[in-house]
């Protein structure tokens, strides 16, 4: 590094620098023991130059800027809960919030927009379709996509726990596990828990990666998501992502997360027997398709 040179006449109040040099009367001075590394030489006779040469100890690398994160919330008639979900997301961690709405009839888009989200409106319904549309609409500078549901059951305020391992560079895909976390009574049915365990067992046989849940609360590197080339448009979206991530060799982390009963409205899956059967069938078809598709 080239020395930094200036003139003492420009620094009339300067009498000492933390390092070695001379005071104005010409006497040698040296920093006391333990005051830090020597960082340069200072000449303090009138008219003398000040020469500062930084030592290696002061060449600390600047921290890299954190990757920007966009939260994608697929919605269908979540007017009772969406504003609170948006407000719960930590804005120092999540820089953009997109609500991908599947033609809600209860005013969800207007409420989400008023709460600070950008709304992407779809004319054709489908859970996976909404997730894909939201991810595609994310800001070009976004490097991480966070997915969560809009019913208030996911702990949006804990988003940093899923995002941090990706920002640190240790993982590509982080998924929450409701099964391993603390669950409010009634927040998950027994068949939801069983389905997550069974799906995890199947994926461990296929790819050697063990999941315990198909939780919607997850974060993934945007470029990794694009490489997966997902195609599922319905409730098989979550498990397709998990299977393709495992097959692609992404660095995967499953974390226990707390889970609550939905804060309002009615579930499109667990709320009715027909909804549960329909979702289960879509998941089975997705597992069969991905498992039998060439890499």
Secondary structure, DSSP 8 states (H G I E B T S, - for coil): ---EEEEGGG-TT----SSEEE-TTS-EEE--TTS-----EEE-STT-EEEE---GGG---------EEEEEEEESS-TTTHHHHHHHS-TTT--EEEEEE---SSSHHHHHHHTT-EEEE-SS--HHHHHHHHHHTS-TTEEEEEE--SSS-B-GGGHHHHHHHHHTTS-SEEEEETTTS-B-TTSS-HHHHHHHHHHHHHHHHHHS---S---S-EEEEHHHHHHH-----STTHHHHHHHHHHHHT--EEEEE--B---SSS--SSTTSHHHHHHHHHHHHHHHHHHHHS--
